[in-house]
């Protein structure tokens, strides 16, 4: 009778322990290597430099972006947006066991951002009671949206005056945000109410409401490029919405320069293919490519900020295009400045 060989149980346990130890060591090495991605910056077309030993320890490495999974380590606009990208590395070992490691990968623009010089050419009075959220100029008039619960409203007034031509006041539970003329209507955002308002242009008679897409948690800035409404929500993203169906996001871009990513994008103004954006609680206005979110230039308005800021709330926030110049103001500022760009 043929004898059976019994594999010693102790040996099985020992081999299993060795395998676990190897997997733990591999995991620790992978966490260390992937953690260093946060210290690096990448550009489109580059490849994430995963160390050779990490690649050898795992039979497959994938990236989970939340809404899709990719197996390529090449940085492309299909997977990454400019700025910081939270991703999860999925590492599959030889046994089939998956390990997941979170990381932040920063993608910067290849375009150098230039400082844009300016000159103040004129000053106009501004209502210092207005908490400016939306600001637009057309034919001698300003369209302005003012925030704060219990004080939110939208109005037209003549540039050079602080008296309302027409004005619509929101309910006390509404915190108004950005606003813009969109064809024959005016659209206005709210901060956390998750709805926006639609008005008749010129009269500001209410015509309806619209809900935000789920991706947009808060309403901040709003402008119009002639086709799409462009919305900021306090993050690095700018969302392009179809005015006929504001629930539809037609495009989304992140914002970054050649040196840093930017968040807290606030009041917006679209001019000739570029989006000018206030960065909340700074004296900086960014000039952003509407194509890919690259910061093309920036305006440092610290000198104007120093004249008008007395507390945390009265910050720069108001950009309007006027005959080749920009009109600039802020929350509770008593002055609108017309500046020419050099």
C-alpha positions as CSV (number, residue, x, y, z in Angstrom):
1,X,0.0,0.0,0.0
2,X,1.3,3.4,-1.1
3,X,2.0,5.6,1.9
4,X,0.7,9.2,2.1
5,X,2.9,12.1,2.8
6,X,1.3,14.5,5.4
7,X,2.5,18.1,5.0
8,X,3.4,19.3,8.5
9,X,0.8,21.8,9.8
10,X,3.6,23.8,11.5
11,X,5.3,24.3,8.1
12,X,2.0,25.6,6.6
13,X,1.6,28.1,9.4
14,X,5.3,29.1,9.0
15,X,4.9,29.7,5.3
16,X,1.7,31.7,5.8
17,X,3.4,33.8,8.4
18,X,6.3,34.5,6.0
19,X,3.9,35.4,3.3
20,X,2.0,37.8,5.6
21,X,5.3,39.4,6.7
22,X,6.3,39.9,3.1
23,X,2.9,41.4,2.2
24,X,3.1,43.8,5.2
25,X,6.6,44.8,4.2
26,X,5.5,45.4,0.6
27,X,2.6,47.4,1.8
28,X,4.8,49.6,4.1
29,X,7.2,50.2,1.2
30,X,4.3,51.1,-1.1
31,X,2.7,53.5,1.4
32,X,6.1,55.2,1.8
33,X,6.7,55.6,-1.9
34,X,3.1,56.7,-2.8
35,X,3.1,59.1,0.2
36,X,5.9,60.9,-1.5
37,X,3.7,61.8,-4.5
38,X,2.3,64.6,-2.3
39,X,5.7,66.2,-2.4
40,X,5.9,66.2,-6.2
41,X,4.2,68.1,-9.0
42,X,3.3,66.7,-12.4
43,X,2.3,67.9,-15.8
44,X,0.1,66.4,-18.5
45,X,2.0,63.8,-20.5
46,X,4.3,62.8,-17.6
47,X,4.2,59.3,-16.0
48,X,3.8,58.7,-12.3
49,X,7.2,57.5,-11.2
50,X,6.3,54.4,-9.2
51,X,9.6,52.7,-8.0
52,X,10.7,49.6,-9.8
53,X,10.6,47.4,-6.6
54,X,6.9,48.4,-6.0
55,X,6.0,47.4,-9.5
56,X,7.7,44.1,-9.0
57,X,5.9,43.4,-5.7
58,X,2.5,43.7,-7.2
59,X,1.1,42.1,-10.3
60,X,-1.3,45.0,-11.0
61,X,-1.5,48.7,-10.0
62,X,-4.6,50.8,-10.8
63,X,-5.9,54.3,-9.9
64,X,-9.4,54.8,-8.5
65,X,-10.6,58.4,-9.2
66,X,-14.0,57.9,-7.5
67,X,-16.0,58.0,-10.7
68,X,-13.8,55.7,-12.7
69,X,-10.8,53.4,-12.4
70,X,-7.7,53.6,-14.7
71,X,-4.8,51.3,-15.2
72,X,-2.5,53.8,-16.9
73,X,0.0,55.8,-14.9
74,X,0.3,58.5,-17.6
75,X,-1.1,61.9,-16.5
76,X,-3.8,62.8,-19.0
77,X,-6.8,65.3,-18.9
78,X,-9.0,62.3,-19.2
79,X,-8.1,61.2,-15.6
80,X,-6.6,64.3,-14.0
81,X,-7.6,68.0,-13.7
82,X,-5.2,70.8,-12.9
83,X,-4.6,71.3,-9.2
84,X,-4.7,68.7,-6.4
85,X,-6.3,65.3,-7.4
86,X,-7.3,62.9,-4.6
87,X,-6.8,59.3,-5.9
88,X,-6.6,55.8,-4.4
89,X,-4.0,53.4,-5.6
90,X,-5.3,49.8,-5.9
91,X,-2.4,47.3,-5.6
92,X,-3.0,43.7,-6.3
93,X,-0.5,41.2,-4.9
94,X,0.5,37.8,-6.3
95,X,-2.2,36.1,-4.0
96,X,-4.9,38.4,-5.5
97,X,-5.3,40.4,-2.3
98,X,-5.9,44.1,-3.0
99,X,-4.4,46.9,-0.9
100,X,-5.7,50.5,-1.2
101,X,-3.6,53.6,-0.5
102,X,-4.9,57.2,-0.7
103,X,-2.8,59.9,-2.2
104,X,-3.0,63.5,-3.5
105,X,-1.4,64.2,-6.9
106,X,-0.9,67.8,-8.0
107,X,-1.0,68.7,-11.6
108,X,0.4,72.1,-12.7
109,X,0.1,74.1,-15.8
110,X,3.0,74.3,-18.2
111,X,2.2,77.9,-19.0
112,X,4.1,80.5,-17.0
113,X,1.7,82.9,-15.1
114,X,2.7,86.5,-15.6
115,X,1.9,89.3,-13.1
116,X,-0.4,91.8,-14.8
117,X,0.2,95.5,-13.8
118,X,-2.6,97.9,-13.5
119,X,-3.4,101.6,-13.2
120,X,-6.4,103.1,-11.4
121,X,-8.0,105.5,-13.9
122,X,-11.2,106.4,-12.1
123,X,-13.2,105.9,-8.9
124,X,-16.9,105.7,-8.4
125,X,-19.1,105.5,-5.2
126,X,-20.3,102.1,-4.0
127,X,-22.9,101.3,-1.4
128,X,-20.9,100.2,1.6
129,X,-23.8,98.2,2.9
130,X,-23.6,95.8,0.0
131,X,-21.9,92.4,0.7
132,X,-20.9,92.0,-3.0
133,X,-21.3,88.5,-4.4
134,X,-22.1,89.2,-8.1
135,X,-21.0,92.2,-10.1
136,X,-21.5,93.0,-13.8
137,X,-21.4,96.1,-16.0
138,X,-23.5,96.8,-19.2
139,X,-24.4,100.1,-20.9
140,X,-23.7,102.4,-17.9
141,X,-25.4,100.1,-15.4
142,X,-24.2,97.7,-12.7
143,X,-25.9,94.5,-11.9
144,X,-25.1,93.6,-8.4
145,X,-26.0,90.6,-6.1
146,X,-25.5,91.2,-2.4
147,X,-25.4,88.4,0.2
148,X,-26.0,87.7,3.9
149,X,-29.2,86.2,5.4
150,X,-31.8,88.8,5.9
151,X,-30.1,91.3,3.6
152,X,-29.7,89.4,0.3
153,X,-30.9,91.2,-2.9
154,X,-30.2,91.8,-6.5
155,X,-30.3,95.2,-8.2
156,X,-29.4,97.4,-11.1
157,X,-27.9,100.9,-10.5
158,X,-26.2,103.5,-12.6
159,X,-22.4,103.5,-12.4
160,X,-21.6,106.6,-10.4
161,X,-24.7,106.4,-8.3
162,X,-25.6,104.1,-5.3
163,X,-29.4,104.5,-5.9
164,X,-31.2,101.3,-7.1
165,X,-32.9,101.5,-10.5
166,X,-34.7,98.2,-9.8
167,X,-34.2,95.8,-6.9
168,X,-35.5,92.4,-5.9
169,X,-35.1,91.3,-2.3
170,X,-34.7,87.6,-1.2
171,X,-36.3,85.9,1.7
172,X,-34.4,86.1,5.1
173,X,-33.3,82.4,4.8
174,X,-31.5,83.0,1.5
175,X,-27.8,83.9,1.3
176,X,-27.4,85.3,-2.3
177,X,-24.3,84.7,-4.3
178,X,-23.0,85.3,-7.8
179,X,-25.2,86.6,-10.6
180,X,-24.9,87.2,-14.3
181,X,-27.0,88.3,-17.3
182,X,-27.6,85.3,-19.5
183,X,-29.1,86.2,-22.8
184,X,-32.5,87.8,-22.0
185,X,-32.5,86.7,-18.4
186,X,-30.5,87.1,-15.2
187,X,-29.4,84.1,-13.2
188,X,-28.5,84.3,-9.5
189,X,-26.9,81.7,-7.2
190,X,-27.4,81.1,-3.5
191,X,-24.8,79.8,-1.2
192,X,-26.2,76.7,0.6
193,X,-29.9,76.8,-0.4
194,X,-29.0,74.5,-3.4
195,X,-31.2,76.6,-5.8
196,X,-30.7,79.6,-8.0
197,X,-33.1,82.2,-9.2
198,X,-34.0,83.4,-12.7
199,X,-35.2,87.0,-13.4
200,X,-36.3,89.0,-16.4
201,X,-33.4,91.1,-17.6
202,X,-33.6,94.8,-16.9
203,X,-36.8,94.5,-14.6
204,X,-35.5,91.7,-12.3
205,X,-39.0,90.3,-12.1
206,X,-38.7,86.7,-10.8
207,X,-39.3,84.1,-13.5
208,X,-38.4,80.9,-11.8
209,X,-35.8,78.8,-10.0
210,X,-33.3,76.1,-10.9
211,X,-31.5,73.4,-8.9
212,X,-27.8,72.8,-8.9
213,X,-26.2,69.6,-10.2
214,X,-25.3,67.3,-7.3
215,X,-21.5,67.9,-7.9
216,X,-21.9,71.6,-6.9
217,X,-22.3,71.7,-3.2
218,X,-22.4,75.5,-2.9
219,X,-23.0,78.5,-5.1
220,X,-20.2,81.1,-5.2
221,X,-19.4,82.9,-8.5
222,X,-21.2,83.1,-11.8
223,X,-20.4,84.4,-15.3
224,X,-21.5,83.7,-18.9
225,X,-19.3,83.0,-21.9
226,X,-22.1,83.5,-24.5
227,X,-22.9,79.8,-24.5
228,X,-22.5,78.3,-21.0
229,X,-22.9,79.6,-17.5
230,X,-19.6,79.2,-15.5
231,X,-20.0,78.5,-11.8
232,X,-17.5,78.4,-9.0
233,X,-18.3,76.6,-5.7
234,X,-15.4,77.5,-3.5
235,X,-13.2,74.6,-4.6
236,X,-10.6,74.5,-7.4
237,X,-13.3,73.7,-10.0
238,X,-15.1,75.8,-12.5
239,X,-18.3,74.2,-13.9
240,X,-19.8,75.0,-17.3
241,X,-23.6,74.7,-17.2
242,X,-26.2,74.7,-20.0
243,X,-28.5,77.7,-19.4
244,X,-31.4,75.7,-20.9
245,X,-30.8,72.9,-18.5
246,X,-28.6,74.1,-15.5
247,X,-28.6,70.6,-14.1
248,X,-26.3,69.6,-17.0
249,X,-22.6,70.1,-16.6
250,X,-21.1,70.4,-20.1
251,X,-17.5,70.8,-18.9
252,X,-15.5,71.0,-15.6
253,X,-11.9,72.3,-15.2
254,X,-9.5,72.6,-12.3
255,X,-7.4,75.7,-11.9
256,X,-3.6,75.8,-11.4
257,X,-0.6,77.9,-12.4
258,X,2.9,76.7,-13.2
259,X,3.7,76.9,-9.5
260,X,0.5,76.1,-7.5
261,X,-3.1,74.9,-7.6
262,X,-5.8,77.3,-6.5
263,X,-9.0,76.9,-4.5
264,X,-11.7,79.2,-3.1
265,X,-12.4,80.8,-6.5
266,X,-15.2,83.3,-5.9
267,X,-16.6,86.1,-8.1
268,X,-16.1,85.6,-11.8
269,X,-16.0,87.6,-15.0
270,X,-15.6,86.1,-18.5
271,X,-13.6,88.3,-21.0
272,X,-12.4,87.2,-24.5
273,X,-11.7,83.5,-23.7
274,X,-10.4,84.1,-20.2
275,X,-12.1,83.9,-16.8
276,X,-11.1,86.5,-14.2
277,X,-11.6,85.1,-10.7
278,X,-11.3,86.5,-7.2
279,X,-9.5,84.2,-4.8
280,X,-11.5,84.5,-1.5
281,X,-9.9,86.4,1.3
282,X,-6.9,87.4,-0.8
283,X,-6.2,90.5,-2.9
284,X,-5.5,88.4,-6.0
285,X,-7.4,88.2,-9.2
286,X,-6.5,85.3,-11.5
287,X,-6.7,85.3,-15.3
288,X,-7.7,81.8,-16.2
289,X,-7.8,80.0,-19.6
290,X,-11.4,78.9,-20.1
291,X,-10.1,76.0,-22.2
292,X,-8.1,74.1,-19.6
293,X,-7.9,76.1,-16.3
294,X,-4.3,77.2,-16.7
295,X,-3.6,80.5,-14.9
296,X,-2.3,82.9,-17.5
297,X,-1.7,85.8,-15.2
298,X,-2.6,87.4,-11.9
299,X,-3.3,90.9,-10.6
300,X,-2.1,91.8,-7.1
301,X,-4.6,94.4,-5.7
302,X,-3.1,94.6,-2.2
303,X,-2.8,98.4,-2.4
304,X,-6.6,98.7,-3.0
305,X,-7.3,96.0,-0.4
306,X,-5.3,97.9,2.3
307,X,-7.5,101.0,1.7
308,X,-10.8,99.2,2.2
309,X,-10.3,96.2,4.5
310,X,-11.0,96.8,8.1
311,X,-12.1,93.2,9.1
312,X,-12.4,89.6,7.9
313,X,-15.5,90.2,5.8
314,X,-14.7,93.3,3.7
315,X,-12.6,91.5,1.2
316,X,-12.0,92.0,-2.5
317,X,-14.9,90.5,-4.5
318,X,-16.2,92.1,-7.6
319,X,-14.9,92.1,-11.2
320,X,-16.7,93.7,-14.2
321,X,-15.5,94.4,-17.7
322,X,-16.0,98.0,-19.0
323,X,-14.7,99.2,-22.4
324,X,-11.4,97.4,-22.2
325,X,-10.9,98.1,-18.5
326,X,-11.9,96.3,-15.3
327,X,-14.2,97.6,-12.5
328,X,-13.1,96.4,-9.1
329,X,-14.8,96.5,-5.7
330,X,-15.3,94.4,-2.6
331,X,-17.7,93.4,0.2
332,X,-18.8,96.6,2.1
333,X,-16.3,98.7,0.1
334,X,-17.3,102.3,-0.4
335,X,-15.6,102.6,-3.8
336,X,-15.6,101.0,-7.2
337,X,-12.2,101.3,-9.0
338,X,-11.8,101.4,-12.7
339,X,-8.4,100.0,-13.7
340,X,-6.6,99.7,-16.9
341,X,-4.4,96.6,-17.4
342,X,-0.8,97.0,-18.7
